[in-house]
Amino acid sequence: MSSRIKQSLLFLDNLKKIPLAVEDVNCLFSTKSFKAELLKQISAAKNRIYLAALYLENDQAGEEILLALYQAKKNRPSLDVVVCVDFHRAQRGLIGVGKSEATNASWYQEVARAKGLGVKILGIPVKRKELFGVQHLKGFIFDDQVLYSGASINNIYLNNNDKYRLDRYWLIKNNELADSLVRFLQVQFLNSDAVATLNSEVIPDFASLKMAHKILSHNLKTAAYSFDGQLQTEQLAVTPLFGLGARKNNLNKTIRRIFQGTQEELILFTPYFNLPSAIARDISALLNRGVKLTIVVGDKTANDFFIPDDLPFKTIGGLPYLYESNLKRFVQKHQQSINTEQLNIHLWKDQNNSFHLKGLYSDNRFIMLTGHNLNPRAWRLDIENALLIDDPKQEIKGLMDNELLSILKNTQKITHFNEIEDITDYPVNVKKLLTRMRRFKADKLVKNLI
């Protein structure tokens, strides 16, 4: 065993962990199950509900969840109900849709005026502009239950209208874990003057939050989850992780240690193939030392930015093609590893549905649940979190295997780089866009920002 592998495994072994009972860990396998569990947990909560997601959308599914939160508060007035979303995302419309005065934030205000109850919807500003970083923490806490998913809350994530965006959905019952996640939100955000209440009558603009935001940004660079845990490697356990920025990012460091410490097999889930350079290097090193690697990635048509041919083309619709070109170059570079089945690439596609899974599974032991996109933007700009489950005795391997099988059933295995389209196969609008971007080297800039 190389010194790099030993150091990485020692790092992972020495992470403080919260012990788990096997019977308190479960995995859901569909968007409909996820929605049903959300509503069930909201209805059953007795003391607290804390939801962290990129957004809570003003659509049918979003309204159903928001009204359920208000109803739960009405049923139990002492219930602490807090929703944390991105400050900027809540105050704009959907990408590609014309500007409108009606935003998610204005909808939150409208509902609050009608309901008049104490549901807190907080907008977290990560950067001065959304382009340079977003609130990307994930996790839904109901008393001592943690429902972890990379999903946000809207029609497609909750499978309304016969269309879905697949994610991962893990349910863990553990009071210490739930306390840790809630404590972090309270200390870092509820106590910060930089965080705005989005369902109050007046929402402050970012300029008025500027000084407080500097303090928040400074604090987040060294923030971490606090909890009573153990330094042990013999029991099923979980470690909550947080990260922001390129430096002193413990989540990014842990992700790299998983790549560097894997000895036999690593499985990677990612919706977009746009790897940070550090991860690309780790993958090359992993393959060079003979580790089996499986990558499950969304087909370009399963990307949330994909625009079908029957709809007007917009510039943002070029992104799935840009990511696919990254994948084709990667497969071409590692074709020999694909030939020997050391490297397996699975493209996920299910009709017009989309793919949003993220995370890692290493040596049938470490399971990382995260909303981290593993792209340059998330690596450097967004605030991200994760739950790292350590399963040394493979006690929940059956759950992980079943999740993997449910995902792979809608995938196509790539055996040669020629099976992936290139620019000559793309629609005219996409060809023009990508050619222009490459000419001015704008494609590299875009890859770092989106």
N, C-alpha and C positions, 0 to 999 in steps of 0.2 A: 504494500500500500504506500503510495507516494505521500510526501510530507504535506502537500496541498490538500489531499483527501483527508488525512488525519486532522489537520487544522480545521477544516470545514466541519467535519463530524464533531470535533470537540466543541466548536462554536455552537452547533445545533444542540448538542447534549447539554451544554451549560446555559441554555436559555431557561429562564425561570418559567415554570409551567403550572397550570391549574389542573389538578387531577379531575378526570371525568369518569362517570359510571357508563358502562357500555349501553345500558338500557336507556340512557338519557340522550343518546345521539341518534338522529334519524336523518334521512335524505328523501326529498321529494323529487319526482322525475318529470313534472310537467308544469306548464304555466297555469293551467286550471287548478292544479293542486296547490300551487303557490297562492293564488288568489283566495281560494277557499280557506287556507290556513291563516292568511292575513286577517280575513274577516272573523274567523273563529277566535283568534288570539285577541283581536280588538274587543270583541264582545265579552271575552272571559276575564280580561285584565281587571285587577282589583286595586292596584296601587299606582302603577306607572305604565306609560306607553311612550317610548322614545323611538322615533323613526329618523334615520339618516339616509338620504339619497340625493342624487343630483337634482331631481325635480319631482314635484307633484303636479301633474298636468290638469288643466281645465278641460276635461273630456268626460265621457261617461264613467269610465273606470275610476278616474281621479275623483270625480264627484261622489261615487259610491264609497270610496275609502274615506274621504274627508267627512262626509255626512255620518259615517259609522263612528268616526272619532268623536264628533260632536254628540252623537247619541250616547256613546260610552261615558262621556263627561257628564251628560245630563243624568244618566242612570246612577252614576257615582260621582257626586260633586267634588269629592276629595281626590279623585284620580288626577295624577300629574300627566298631562298630555303635551308632548313637545315634538315638533317636526322640524328637522334641520335640512335646508336645501341651499343651493348656490344663490347668492345674492343677485348676481347679474343675470343668470339664466331665468330667474323668476320674473324678470322685468323686461323680457323681450319675447317676441313670437318665435315660432318654429323656423329653423334654418330653411331658406328657400321660399318662405311665405312672406307676402308683403307686410309692411309695417302696419301696426294697429295699436290703438290706445288700450284695447283689451288685452291684458296679460294675465299670467297666472297670479301675480301679486294683486292686481285689481280684483280678480275673482276671489282671492282669499279675503280681501277687505269686504266685498259684497256679502259673502257668506257670514263673516263675523258680525256684520251689522244686523243680519237677519236672525242669527242664532244667539248672539250676545253671551256666549259662554267662553270659558277660559282655556281654549285650545291655543297654544303658542306655536306660531309658524315663524321660524327664524331664518333670516337670510345671511349666509356667511360669505363675506368677500375675501377671496384668497389673494387676488391681485387687483391692481387698479382697473384692468379690463379683463373680461372673460377670456380673451384670446391668450392671455399670458398665465392662466392657471385657474382651476375651478375647484369647488368643494366636491371631492369625489369619495368621501367617506361613505361606507355602506354598513347596514345593520339595522334590524328592527327588534327592539327590546320590549317585551311584555312581562312585567314582574320579573320572574327568574328565567324566562324563556328568551333565547336569542335565535331569531330567524335570520340567517345570513345569506344574502344574495347580492349580486352586482346589479340587480334590476332597479330601475326607477319605477315610478307609479304612473301609468297611463294605460290607454286601451291595448296597445300592442304588447306591453310587458305582462298584462293580466289577461291576455287572450280574449278580449272583447271583439265582437264582429268577425269571428272566424279567422283571425290572423294573429300570429304570435311572434314574440322575440324570445328565443330560448336563453335561459341563464342557468345558474346553479342555485339550489335551494336546500340549505342544511339547517336543521332545527336542533339546537343544543339547550338542554335544561341544566343550568348551573348558575347559582346565585352569585358566586364570586366573579364569574365572567360577565354576567349582566351588570353587576355593580361597577366593574371596571370600565365597561363601555359607556355607561351612563355618567360615571364620575368624570370621565374625560370630556364628554360634551358639556357638562356643567362647569368644570373648571376652566376649560379653554374658551368656550363660546358663550354660555349663559351669563358668565361673569364679565364678559368683554363689552366695552362700549362701542367696539367696532361692528358688532353684530346687530342687525336691524330686525325689528318685529314687522313682518311683512303683512300681517292682517290687522295692524293698527290703522287709525284714520289717516295718519301722515307717515309716509316712509321717507326717511332722510336720504338725500343723495350722497354719493360716495365722497364728494368733496368735504362734506361736514364730518365724515368719519375718518378722514385722512390721518390725523394724528393718532387716534386710537388704533387705526389699522397698522401703523408702524409698530406699535407695541405688540399687537396680536401676531404680526409676521415674525417679529423677533422671538416671541415665546414659542411659536409653533416649530421653529427650527430645531429646538431641543426637546420638544414635547414627547411624552411616552405614556403608555397606559400604566397605571399603578394598580397592583393587586397583591394579595397574599398567595404566593406560589411556592413551588419546590424545585430544587435542582435535582431532578431524578430522570431516569431513562427507562424505568421498568414498567411503567403504567400508562395507560391511555390518558392523554393530557392535551391541553391546548394553551397556546400563547397568543394573545392579541398583540398586533404590531401596528405601528404608525410610521409614516414617513412623509417628508417634504423636502424638496431640493436635492441638488446633486451631492452636497456634502452632509456628513453626519446623519445620513438617512438610514436608520436601522432596518426598515423594511427592505429597501434596495439591497443592503448588505446581506440580509438573510436570504433573499432570493438568489443572489450570486453564490452564497454558501451552499444552497441546495443543489445548484448546477454543479458546483465544484466538488461536492461531497458524494454525489450519486455514483454508485459503483457498478450497478447492473442495468437499471432501466429507469428512464424519466419520461413522464407524459406531460405535455404542455398543451393547455387550452388557450387560444387567443382569437378574438374576432377579426383583428387587423394584423396583417403581417408587415410590421414596421419596427423591427427590433432595435433597441438601443445598441450602440457599438459594443458596450461591455458584455451584453448578453450574447451578441453574435460571436464574440471571441470565446466566451465560455462554451458555446455550443460546438464550435470547431474543436476546442480542446477536448470536450467530452467525447466527440466522435473519434478523435485521434487515439483515445485510450480505450476504444472498443465498447463504450456504453451504448446500449440500445436506446434510441430516441423516437418517440411518437409525438407528432404535432397534429393537433386537431384544430383546423382553422376554417373560418367561414368562407364559402365561395363568394366571389365578388357580388353575385346577385343576392346573397344573404347578408350583405353589408347594409347597415342602416342608412348609408348615404347613397345607395344605388338608386338610380332613376330608370324605370322601365322605358322601353322604346316608344310606348304610346303616350308618354308624358313629355312636356317641354323640357329640354335639357338646360341645366344650370351648372355653373362652374363647379359647385360642390360635388356634383355627380361624377367628376373625374377621379375622386379619391379612391373608390374601389378598384379602378383600373391601375392606379399608381401602386396600390398595395399588391395587386396581382403581379405586376411587373417585378416587384421586390421578391415575391415568392418564386417566380420563374427563374430569376437569377440565382436564388438560393438553391433551388433544386438542381439547376445545371451545375453549380459549384460542387454539390455533394451527390452527384448522380451515382458514383461508385458505391456510396453507402446505401443508396436506395436499391441498387442492383442486388446487394447482399442482404437486404431487408434489415440492416442495422438501423437505417433511418426509414421511418414510415410517415408519410404525409397523407392525412385524410381531409378532404374538402367536404364541409357540411353544406347540404342544400335540401330544403323541403318545400317544394312549390314556391310560393311567394313570401314565405316566412323568413325570419332573420335570426342571426346567431350572435350571442353576446357573452359567451362563456369565457372566463379567465381562471387561471390557476395552474398548480403543479401537483404531480403525484410522483414521489421518488422512492424507489426500491421497496414498494409495498409498505412503506413506513410513514413518510411525511406527506401530509395532505395540506396544501395551501389553498384556502378559500379567499378570494380577493376580488375587488373591482378594478385592480391595477391592470391597465391595458398593455403593459410591457412595451411601450413605445417611448420615443425620446421625450415627448411632451409629459407623459405621466412620470417618467423617470426624473425629470428636472423641475416641473412646474406645478403639478396638481398635488393636493393633499390626498393621500391614499391610506388605506388600512387593510388589514388581512387577519385571518385567524389561521394559525399554523397548528394543525393537529398532529401529534406524535402518537403513532400506533405501533409500538415496538413488538407487540405480540400478535399483530394482524387481527385484532378483535373486531374491527369494523371493515375488514377487507371486503366482505360481502356487499356492504353498502356501496363502497367505491366501485367494485366490479359491476354492480347493477347499474350505477349511474353511467359508467363508461359504456356499457352495452346499449343503454337507451340513447346515448349520444351517437355512437358509431353506426347505428342502424340507418341513419340518414346521411351517410358519408360515402364518398367515392375515394378509393385509394389511388394515389398518383404513383405510377411506376416509371414515368419518363417525363423529362421537362417539356417535351413536345406536346404532351397532353394539356398543357396550360397555354391559353391564348397569349398572343403578344400584340404589339401595337398595330400590326398589319391586319389583324382580325377585328379591330375595334370599330365602332361607329365613327362616321366622319367627324362629328363634333368632338369626340374624345381624341381622335388622332390629332386634330388641329391643336387642341388644348395641350396635350402632352408634348407634342413637338415644340410648341412655343415655350413651354415651361423648361424643357431640356436645353433649348437654345440659350435661354437666359439664366440657366442653372437655378430656376425658381423651384424645381421639384425638390431639391435638397432642403430649401427653406421650409417648404410646406411639410415635408416629412418630420421636421423638428417641432412644428407647431400644432399639428393635428394628428 
